[in-house]
Amino acid sequence: MRRSLGRISLVLVAAAVVCGALAAPASATTAAQFMDQSLFKPHNSPITGAMVVNNAAWYGIDILPQLVILTAETALGDPKLGGELARQNNFGCLRYRSAPTKWGVLANGKVSVAGGDWYTFPSAQVGMVAFGRFLKVGQGGVLMTALTSQPYDWTAFARAYYGDLSGLAAYTSKLKTLETQLRAKAAKSGVKL
């Protein structure tokens, strides 16, 4: 009986290690916890770290560039700072298109803001899925290519996402600065993004 309990204990410990239950100390902060506590909660954002992590898993888009874009576009989904689009769960400022798109099929309507039409989404979760889809397949794949290069190609990304408009250089510079700031903030908390 004692030998059997010993074997069972070893099997349980091995299973816990393989499943990751013992891989990190209890005080370690996960990327999702870091995002929830340090980024989204201070902004009263409906976005969660799990939503960003899911986009990374489903669409192959690293966490850091998602955060950079969400910060630049809607202050991480902040209902006040991010404006009407954040309140409509359009955290990436996705423009409305009359022709169906892989991200637009998730929309529940459109809203006019600052002279343009933008998608609205029924929930934060759906809005984040649409954001992930757009980054993955929007603009003919240029966005995904820019976000999977190392280092991230913010110039190519900005040109495809923002357009060749006045202010493009400032927008690109802002993205680079946000990347540095977010990476440093995460590192302070012991999280690698």
N, C-alpha and C positions, 0 to 999 in steps of 0.2 A: 504493500500500500504506500509506504513512504517513497519507494523508488518511482511509483507511478505519479505521485504528486510532484516529485522533483522534475520528472519529464514534462508533465503538464505545465509547470511553472516556466521551464526553459522554452517550451513551445510558445507560451503566451508572451514572454519577453521578446522572443524572436519575431513574433507576429507584430508586436507593438513597434519594434524598431523598423521593420519592413514597411509598416503603414505610416511611419513618421510620428507616432505618438510619443516616442522618446527622443526624437531627433533634435529637438530644441528645448532649452530650459523654459520653465513655465513663465518666466519674466520676458521672454523674447516677444517682440512685437512683429506681427505679420504686416505685410504691405497693406492688406485690407483694413486692419485695425488702425494702422498709421493714418491712412487716408480718411477713415471715419472720424477719428479723434482730432487730428491736426489740420485737416483740410476741409472736409465737408461740414462737420458739425459747427465750426466757427462761422460758417457762411449760411447756416440754416438751410443747407442744400438737401433736396430730396435724393440726390445721387448717393450711392453707397460704394464703399470700397469693393464689395462683392460684384457690383455691376461692372466696374472697371476691370477687375480680375477676369470676369466672365468674357468680356470683350477680348481680352488678351488671349484667353484660351480658344474662343470660338473663331476669332478672325485673324489671329496671329499678329496683333498690334500691341507692341510693348506698352506697359503701364505709363511710363514716363511721357511719351509723346501725347498720349490721350490726355493726361493731366495738363500738359502745356497748352494744348488746344482748348480744352475746357476752361482753363484760366483766362486765356486770351479772349475767348468768345463770350462767355457768360459768367465770369468770376466764379468758376466752379459750380455753376448752377444756382448762385445766390439769387433769391427771389427779388431783392431790391437792386443790388449792383448789376445783376445779369439782365434786368429789365423784363419786358413782356415775353421775349422768347424763352427765357429761363422759366417764367411762370407757365408757359405753354409746353414745357418739357422738351423744347428744342435747344438742347444745351450746346450743340455745335453750330448753330445758326445755319440750318440747312434750308436752302431756298426752295420754294414751291415750284414744281414743274407740272404742267398739265399732262404730259405723257407719263405713263407709269414708270416708276423706278423701284429698284429692290428695297430702298429705304422708304420711299414715299408710300408704298402699299401699307405701311404700318401706321400712317397718319390718320387722324380723325378729322382733319380740316385744315384750314389755312388762316393766317392772320396777316394783316397789312401793318408793317412797321417801317418807319423811315423810308417811305416811298417804294418798298419792295414787298413781295408776298413770300411768306415763310410757312413751312409746315407746322402744324400743331400735333402733339402726340397725347394719347389718353392717359399715360402714366410716365413716371420717371424711368421705370424699367423699359418700357417700350421706346421711349426717347433715346435711351442709351443703346439699345439694340440697333435702332435706326442709325445712330451716330457711328457705331461699329461697322455696319454694312456700308455706309457711305465711305468711310476711310478705306475699307477693303476694296470696293469695286468702283467708287466714284471717280470721275475725271479720267476714265479710261485706264485706271490702274496706276496713274502717276503718283497719287497720294500714297498708296501702299508702297510703291518703290522707294519714295523719299523717306518713309517712316521705317523701312526695314534696312536701309543702308546704315553703315556705321562709319563715321558719326552720322546722325540724322541729317538729311539734306533739307534744311529749313528753307533754303532759297527756292529749290524746285517745288517744295510743298506750298510755300506761300504764293508762288506764281500761279499754281493750279487752284489753290483754295480761295485765295483773296482776289486774284486776277491782276493783270498788268495795269493797275490803277495808280494814281498818285497816292503816296503813302505806303507803297509796297515795301520800300527799303526800311521804313520805320516798323512796319508789321513784322518783317523778317527779323530785325534786330530785337524786337520785343520777344519773339518766340525763343531766340537763342538765350536771352537774358532769363526768361522764365525757366528754361531747361536747367540752367546753372543754379538758379535759386531753389527750385524744387528738389534737385538732386542733393544739394547741400542740406536742405531742411530734413530730408529723409535720412541722410547719413548721420545727422545729429541724433536722430532717434534710433540709430542702428539698423536702418532699413535700406536695402539697396534696390533702387528702382530701375 
